[in-house]
Structure formats: structure tokens, C-alpha cells
Amino acid sequence: SPDRIEVEAGRPVRVNFRREEQNACTAQVMFPDFGVVKDLPVGKTVPVELTPAAPGEYPFHCGMSMVRGTLVVTPAPGDRASSRGSL
């Protein structure tokens, strides 16, 4: 939670994940479009750092792809680049 995170294109982002339950499904978080996979040990905060270059919607999910979210990247102010669109 939250399952929708809005950020600005071209700016470094840190999203902190904290797993509070033992369910094996949530033992990892994956941002496939950024090549990021992080293990999420129970009770520990794990930062995920990335810099999304292009506007659009990028999915993230658990290792089993059952728990999902979306990283929504908006254009930087003054940027007229087209958005990547929904996946």
C-alpha cells in the first residue's frame, strides 16, 4: 500500500517497501521495466531506487505476480514528450 505511486519523469525516486507478514508471495518486489528485483525480508524496510526517464505507467508486483501496483510517471514540467501509455 499504496498500489499506485505517482512520480515525475527524470527525477530519482526511492520507494520504501516493508513486509509485515510471512506470506511467501510477497517475499520479493519486481519492477520488470527497470530490471529491478528486491527481496523483502519480514519486518525490514527495503528501498527501491530508480530514475524513470519516460512518462507512462509501469507495473510492479510481487514475485508471484499476485500483488500488483503501478508506478505512474508524469512528464516533467515543461516536457512535451509523449507518454508511454498504459500497459
Buried (B, 14 or more C-beta within 10 A) or exposed (E): EEEEBEBBBBEEBEBEBEBEEEEEEBBBBBBEBBEBEBEBEEEEEBEBEBEBEBBBBBBBBBBEEEBEBBBBBBBEEEEEEEBBEEE
